Amino acid sequence: PAERTSSADAADAEADPRPAAPCRVLELFVHPLKSCGGMRVRRWPLDPLSGRLLYDREWGLAGPSGTLLRSTAHPRLALLRPELDLAAGLLTVSAPGLATLTLSLPLEEKQVHSRVAPRAARSPSSSPEESLTLCGEECYGAAVGGPEAALWFERAVGVPCRLLRCSRARG
C-alpha cells in the first residue's frame, strides 16, 4: 500500500536546510524561430524583464489563416536552422536546397529588413500587430521581413507563410 504523508511531513521537507544538489547545464539551445531547429550557444543573455532566454521563440511563421505553424503539422520546420548574431543584429536562416536568408534586425525595434544572399532587398515592415498564442501565452505579432522573406519561408516549409515577430506586450 502507498504511504501517506502528513502535512507536517510535507512542511518538514520544504524546510530542509540542506542545499539542493548542484546542477550543471551541459548544453544550451536557443530557438529564435518557434518550432524550428535550435541554435547551440555557450552563453546567452537573459531578458531582464521576463528572465527567459533573450529572443527565444521571438519569431514564428504564420500560415494563411494567421495561426502560427507548428512542427507537428509542418515537419519541414524542423529543417530550418536559425542563427542569431546579437552583435551584428542578424538572424540567418538556412534550409536544405535554398540560399541562406539573412534578416537585418534592429533588435530593440519592431521594423525588420530582409535580404536573401547575395542580393539585398530593403523593405521595412509596416504591418499592424495581431493577437497570437505562442507557447500557450497570448502575445502580439507583426509581419516582418517583407514579401521576399515570405516567399523564402514558403519555399522552405512548403506552405504559404509569413514571418512574425512576437512580443508579450502590445506596442
Phi and psi in degrees as a GROMACS rama.xvg file:
@    title "Ramachandran Plot"
@    xaxis  label "Phi"
@    yaxis  label "Psi"
@TYPE xy
-70.6715  143.461  ALA-2
-81.2639  138.696  GLU-3
-92.5415  142.709  ARG-4
-113.42  127.302  THR-5
-78.3967  164.344  SER-6
-65.644  -28.9603  SER-7
-66.6149  -40.6307  ALA-8
-62.4281  -41.4788  ASP-9
-63.8358  -40.4206  ALA-10
-65.8406  -39.5131  ALA-11
-61.834  -39.6773  ASP-12
-64.3608  -38.6691  ALA-13
-70.5701  -29.962  GLU-14
-90.5044  7.15672  ALA-15
-58.7356  119.408  ASP-16
-76.6885  -9.56259  PRO-17
-68.6211  137.222  ARG-18
-69.2894  151.496  PRO-19
-65.1947  155.814  ALA-20
-59.2629  139.549  ALA-21
-63.476  143.98  PRO-22
-112.383  149.681  CYS-23
-136.119  128.138  ARG-24
-83.6162  120.269  VAL-25
-89.0628  -36.7625  LEU-26
-141.971  146.662  GLU-27
-132.112  128.618  LEU-28
-123.379  136.908  PHE-29
-111.745  138.682  VAL-30
-116.704  84.58  HIS-31
-60.0303  -33.4871  PRO-32
-109.45  112.045  LEU-33
-51.2276  133.969  LYS-34
70.4025  8.07651  SER-35
-107.825  176.028  CYS-36
-58.1306  154.124  GLY-37
-95.821  164.632  GLY-38
-111.628  128.446  MET-39
-76.8043  131.617  ARG-40
-130.307  151.181  VAL-41
-86.1277  -37.1205  ARG-42
-141.399  151.254  ARG-43
-156.733  136.871  TRP-44
-73.3489  157.395  PRO-45
-99.8959  149.285  LEU-46
-68.4166  124.37  ASP-47
-66.2387  -24.6784  PRO-48
-85.4386  -41.6051  LEU-49
-101.002  -21.1215  SER-50
79.2247  1.89576  GLY-51
-83.4561  166.43  ARG-52
-60.881  131.419  LEU-53
-59.8232  128.643  LEU-54
64.7876  14.1674  TYR-55
-71.2119  124.298  ASP-56
56.1138  36.3686  ARG-57
-77.3039  -27.5673  GLU-58
-117.333  150.297  TRP-59
-148.373  164.207  GLY-60
-106.336  126.709  LEU-61
-105.372  135.366  ALA-62
-80.1146  -175.19  GLY-63
-58.0297  -30.5928  PRO-64
-79.4864  -9.1495  SER-65
95.3763  -6.55287  GLY-66
-84.5398  148.872  THR-67
-71.2908  136.817  LEU-68
-73.6223  143.404  LEU-69
-120.808  149.067  ARG-70
-67.9798  -20.64  SER-71
-65.3835  -35.6022  THR-72
-94.2153  -23.1705  ALA-73
-131.983  78.0667  HIS-74
-61.4914  -20.1076  PRO-75
-66.1375  -16.6898  ARG-76
-58.1118  -35.1814  LEU-77
-66.038  -17.1488  ALA-78
-83.5652  -14.4542  LEU-79
-75.2945  133.642  LEU-80
-120.247  95.6793  ARG-81
-83.1044  147.462  PRO-82
-134.548  124.993  GLU-83
-108.78  122.397  LEU-84
-106.2  101.866  ASP-85
-64.1678  -40.9954  LEU-86
-64.8733  -40.15  ALA-87
-89.5766  -14.001  ALA-88
70.0278  40.1268  GLY-89
-122.989  138.029  LEU-90
-111.944  117.237  LEU-91
-110.125  131.617  THR-92
-125.505  129.82  VAL-93
-115.33  153.497  SER-94
-150.409  148.03  ALA-95
-56.9716  131.271  PRO-96
79.3611  4.58175  GLY-97
-124.071  151.986  LEU-98
-65.1378  151.208  ALA-99
-66.2918  137.369  THR-100
-97.4287  129.412  LEU-101
-121.797  124.907  THR-102
-109.703  125.454  LEU-103
-83.5211  117.764  SER-104
-115.551  109.585  LEU-105
-71.8818  95.4228  PRO-106
-61.6982  -25.0366  LEU-107
-92.1952  -1.71086  GLU-108
-115.039  168.92  GLU-109
-91.7402  -15.6234  LYS-110
-85.6425  137.155  GLN-111
-135.617  142.216  VAL-112
-112.748  156.229  HIS-113
-129.278  158.163  SER-114
-152.443  143.777  ARG-115
-105.238  123.995  VAL-116
-58.8302  138.696  ALA-117
-96.1764  -4.38447  PRO-118
-88.3573  138.207  ARG-119
-98.3479  140.387  ALA-120
-132.949  117.976  ALA-121
-102.114  110.015  ARG-122
-141.978  95.4754  SER-123
-64.9479  149.866  PRO-124
-81.4521  138.216  SER-125
-132.621  19.8038  SER-126
-75.9803  148.194  SER-127
-72.0918  156.654  PRO-128
-74.3053  150.64  GLU-129
-132.272  153.065  GLU-130
-75.718  135.629  SER-131
-138.875  167.042  LEU-132
-117.776  123.762  THR-133
-128.674  119.965  LEU-134
53.7161  38.9236  CYS-135
80.009  2.52087  GLY-136
-117.647  144.174  GLU-137
-71.5981  136.6  GLU-138
-147.304  -179.438  CYS-139
-126.232  141.571  TYR-140
-136.696  149.886  GLY-141
-127.722  137.998  ALA-142
-62.8716  137.983  ALA-143
-135.838  161.043  VAL-144
91.6469  -16.8328  GLY-145
75.8755  -178.186  GLY-146
-66.1447  -30.0322  PRO-147
-65.6599  -42.3972  GLU-148
-66.7745  -40.1893  ALA-149
-60.5945  -41.8437  ALA-150
-65.1813  -41.0129  LEU-151
-59.9032  -48.2183  TRP-152
-65.766  -35.7217  PHE-153
-61.3536  -43.2864  GLU-154
-65.2457  -38.503  ARG-155
-71.4336  -39.4857  ALA-156
-96.3546  -27.3257  VAL-157
93.8984  5.29535  GLY-158
-139.113  150.196  VAL-159
-59.8996  131.38  PRO-160
-158.985  165.229  CYS-161
-137.489  152.14  ARG-162
-83.2992  131.021  LEU-163
-119.03  140.848  LEU-164
-99.3418  124.145  ARG-165
-102.69  143.852  CYS-166
-134.634  152.309  SER-167
-77.0111  -16.9852  ARG-168
-124.95  145.485  ALA-169
-69.0274  142.058  ARG-170
